[in-house]
Every structure is written in structure tokens, then in C-alpha cells.
Amino acid sequence: MPEPQNVLAPLTDSALFLTFVVRPGGEADVHALLPDVAGMIRSVGFPLPDEELTCVVGIGSDLWDRLFTGPRPARLHPFREITGPRHRAPATPGDLFVHLRARRPFTCFELGRRIAGRLGAAADVVDEVTGFRYYDRRDLLGYVDGTENPTGAAAGAAALVGADDPSFAGGSYLLVQKYVHDLARWTELPGADRDRAIGRHRADDVEIPDDLKAPDAHVALATVEDADGTERKIVRDNMPFGSIAKAEYGTYFAGYAADPGVIETMLTRMVVGVPPGTSDRILDVSTPVTGGLFFAPPADFLAAPPPRPAG
């Protein structure tokens, strides 16, 4: 399998999520940037090995056709808005996505600054979120996030495209959303109600047994199974974020999958409910405000991308 980008890098203490919209005529600058990203990572990260700096570049469906000739990833498409009886997961603009991870924020900032500076007027940053580790990997709602992430070979199987799309084996689909929390409303709930909404006990991070779990608990609806009952896994790299000045606090969801349909099914279950109308209780206090789907091609694809379309 071709060498993937650092999709499976371990969870870090800091992250930076940058969403770009590429201006008409800016395609040549983006195309020229891609082979240089690896060198930019080394120039920032090599003097700081303890920072464990990584960078994953994702390309949206519309931009893909503007950048490359030849085949395209089989399951790449624009993010599809999901609307339920009470909630909505919107699709928002985004052509190019950069996911930066390191131990400290300044390392992510420096590489992100260089990438944005290199793009210049070719692309606009339409969303920027700095994520941070919160206590023992808890989100701002108080619960440990990422407990069920697969590890080892199972992580690769969940996140990386395989032989079903050989032209893009080693790549990964990246679905991202920014969730904004109503912390005042959340903290007004009794602790037991919060546990029931999540489907997990806050104190010890133990999942509530299935026979006691509420059907509209987050854990219940965010679990996707095959017809035979096998759970479909993804690799989550969610991070808390917040602005005291703006009173905006939330979770940035970043999910890597070999098949984006797994995450899309999960989101549909959350927003619409199973059965419809029993939507995820967490959405009563956590609102998705962005949504994008990108493909993170293998590292060798970025190093030598296909030529741009003529004209």
C-alpha cells in the first residue's frame, strides 16, 4: 500500500484545523504547493522533534476536478447536508483542508502560517480552529473523547482506503464539523441526565450497558453496525476549542474513514434519529455549524500530483 499521510498519528495536545476556499485562478498555486508540503513540515518540525508535528492535507470534491486530470477517489463528493425533524448538520464552503497536530500550539501555528502565506491570494481561510487537550482527554462537556478509537492494524483498516479503490489505496476520507456547545444549558442538567445523554458515565468513562442505555443517547446513535452486527469503526481526532471573549465553546470533530458512508450514516442517525424523531440528545446542547468532506491522498500522490486540466 502507498505511504499514507499522517492520518494515524497519535492524539496530541494541540491541533490546528484550517479550511480554505480556493479562488478562481488559484488552482496553479495550490497544485504547486502540494509537493512542497513535506519539506515545509520538515523545516518546522525537524529542529523540534519532541513536538511530533504532523500535517494532513485534504482536498474537496469540487477542487479535485479543478486540480487534477485522471481518476478521482471513488467515494469523494461534496458534504451532504443532513436535516432532521429538530436538528440540522449544514454543509459549508471548503475546498482545501489542513489538519495540523503537535504537542504545543506554536508549532501548529507556524506551519499553518507558512502554508497560508504560500497560498497567498490564491485561497482564503474561511475557518480556523485551534484545538487543545482538556484534562485527561475530555471534551468541554466533561467526557473523555475518543475512547473507542481503533488501534494498530484495526485503525488502518478503518481509516485507509484499500484494494477496493486501488488508484487511491492509502488515502483517507476526512469529514469535519465544528460543534458549538451551550454549556450553561448543559451544566444545568443533573449529572445522571448528562450520563444518559452521552451513554457513558463521566466519572469512570465506562459505557452504560446496552440494555440500560437510552435509545437516543449519543453513544447508541453514533454506533454504526453492519447487517451482521459488526461495528463499523472510524478514527476520530476530535479536539476541544474555545474563545472566552466570544463565549464560544465546542468540539471540533475530525473523522477519518476508508468509506465516508460510515460517518454519514452515523450523522444521519444522530440528526434524524432511529426511528426518525429520536435524534441524539447531545444535539440539544451541541450544534454543528460547519460541515465538509475531503480526501487526504497518499503522501506519494502529494509528492507528484497528476497534471492540472488543460485550460
N, C-alpha and C positions, 0 to 999 in steps of 0.2 A: 504493500500500500504506500502511495506517496506520503511524504512527511507532512503531517497536518501543521497548521499554525498552532499556537499555544492554547488551544481550546481547553485542554485538560489540565492546565496549570492549577496548582492547589489554591484554595481560598487564601486571600491576602488580607492585610489590614486596611489597605487603601485601594480605591479604584477611581477611574475617571471614564465617564461614558459621554462620547461626543457624537452627535448626529449632524450630518452635513446635507445640505441641498446643493447640488451642482448646477451652476448657472449654464444656460445655453452657450456653447462655445468653450466651456471649461473642461470638456472631456479630455483634450490632449494633455492638460496639466495633471489631471487625475491619473491618466494612463501612465504618464511619465513618473509619477510619484511611486506607484506600486512596487517596482523593482528596487527602489531605494529605501523602503521601509525597514528592511532587515538591517541595513547599515545604520539607519537612524537609531534603531533600538540598541545596537552595539555601542554607538557613540555616547549615548546617555547611560546605558546600563553597565558597560564594561568597567568603568572606574568605580562603580558602586555595586559590586557583586552581591553584597548582603541584601540589597534591595529586591532582588529576584524580579526585576522588571520584565513584564511581558506585554505584548500588544497583539490584538486580533483585529483584522480589518474585514468588515462585511460589506457586501455590495447588494443594493436593492435591485428589484426586478427591472424597473424601467431603465436604470442606469446601466445595467448589464448589457442591454441591447445597444446602448449608445457607446459603450466602451469596446466591445469585443465582437469579432466575427466567429463563426464556428458554432459548435453546440453550446447549449446552456444547461444549467442544472435542472434535472427533470422536474423537481417539485418547487422551483422558485416561482413565486407570484407575489403581487402586492399584498400587504396585510389586509385581511378582510374584516371589516367592522362587524362586531357581533352585538346584536340588540336583543334584549330580553324584556319581559313584562315590566321589570323595575329598574334594570341596570343596562349599561352600555359600555362596550370596550371599543373606543374610537380608533380609527386609522388616522395617522398624522404624517405630514411630509417627512421624507428621509430617503436619500439616495446612497449615502456612504456612512458607515458606522465604524467607530473606532472604540475598542474596549481595552483600556489600559489598566494594569494591575501592578502593584508594588507594595512594599512594606510601609512606605511613607508617602504622603500626598505630593511632596515637591517633585519626586521622581516622575510620577504620572503627569504632573503639570508641565514639567519641562519637555517631555516627549510630545505631549499634546500640543504645546505651544509651537514646537518645531514643525509638526505636521500641518497645523493650521496655517502657520506662516509660509510654509512651502506651497500650499494651495492658493494662498493669497486671494485675489478677486475671483478665482475660478469657482469657489464654493463658499457658502455661508453656513456658519454654525447656527443651527436652529434650536438645538437643545444641548445643554451642558449640565451634567450632574456629577458631583463629587461624592463618592460613597466612602463610608468609614466603618471600621469594625466597632461594634457596640457591645460592651461587656463580653460575655462568653458566646459570641456569635449570635446574639439576639437581634431581632428587629425592634423597631421603636414601639411595637405593640407589646413587647416583653417576652416573645417566644423565640426559642432557638430556630434559626432558619437554615435549611439545607441538610437536616438530619438524614433524610432518605436518599441523598445523592449516592449513586453507584460509585464503586471504586475499582481500580485495576482494570482488567480486561472488560468487565461489565460496563465501565464508564466509556471506554472506546466504542463498544458495541452500541451503546445508547446514543452517543453523540456524533459519531463519524460515519459518513456515507461509505458504503461498501460496494460489493460486486454488483448490486442492483443498478448502479449508475457508474460504470467503470471509468468514464471520462472525468468524473469528479470524485473518485474514491479518495478518502482522506479529508474531504471538506466537511463542513457542518452548517446546518441551518441555525440561525440565531434570531430568536424572537424576543423583542424587548418591549417593556411597558414601564411607565412611571406611575406609581400609585401614591396618591396623597391621602394621608390619614386624618380623620377627625379625632384627635387624641382626647379632646375634652369629653366627647360623647363616649369614647371607648373606656376611659377611666371611670366614668360614672357607673359602668356596669359592674355588678358583683363578680368576684373572681371566678366563681363557679360558672357563671354565664359566659365569661370570656373563654374558659376552657372548653365549654360546649361549642362555642362558635368556631374555635380552631380545630377541635377534635384531638387535643393533646393537653396534658397537664403542664402548666407553666413551671411549677416548682421543680419537677424532675425530668421534664421533656419526654415523658412516657405517653405513648399514644393510647387514647381511650379505646377499649375493646370494641370490635365491630358491632356486637350485639347491644352495646350501650351507647354507641356513637350516634349523634343526631344525623339524620339523612342530609341536612343542609349545612353540616359542618364543613369547614374548608378542606380538611384532610380527606373527607369522604368524596367530595365533588372533584377535587384536584387529582384524584387517583384514576388512572385510565387503565382498563384491562382488556385483553383480547377476549374473543368468544370463549376460549377455554379457561379463562380466569387468570391468565398470566399477566402480571402488571407490566405496563409499558413505561420504561424509565426515561428520564431526561437528565441532563446535567445542569443544575441551577447554580448561578453565581450571583445571587441577589445581594444587594447592599443597602443598608440604611442611608438616608441622606436627610439634611435639614437646613433650614435657614431661620434663625431666631428673628431676624429683622422682618422677614416676610411672614412669619408664623406658618411656615410650610414645612411639614414633616412627612416622610414617607419611606417607601421601599422601592428601589429600582430593581425590577425583575429582568434578568437576563437568562434565557433558557436556550441551551444548545441541544440539538437533536439531529439524528440521522434522517428523520422524517418529521417535517414541521406539522404534519397532521396530528401527531400525538399531542403537541402543545395546543393546537387549535381545538381539538376535541376537549381537552382539559378546560380551556377557556369557555367553550360553549356550555359545558356542564356547569361551570361556575356562574355564568351570566344568565343563562336561560333556566337552568335547573333540571333535575331529574327526579320526578317528572317536571315538565315546564311549570314555572311559577315557584319552585322551591330553590331559589337561587342561593348562592353562597352567602352565609351570614356575614362573612368578613366584608363583603361589598357594601354593607350598611354603613361602615365606617371607613372604608378604604376605596377610593375612587380612581380608576385608571384614567389618566389624562393624555397619554400618548400611546402609540402602538406602531410597531414597524417589524418587518420581516426582511432578513438579509441572508446572503450566503457567504460564508467565510471559506474561500477556496484554499486548497493545499498551499503550502509555502512555495513549492516549486512553480505553481501557477503564477503566484505574485512575482516571483523572480524573473519569469519570462512569459509575460501575458500574451495572449493571442493579439494579432494586429487589430487596429480600430477599423470600423466600417469605412468604406470609401465615401468621400464627400462629407 
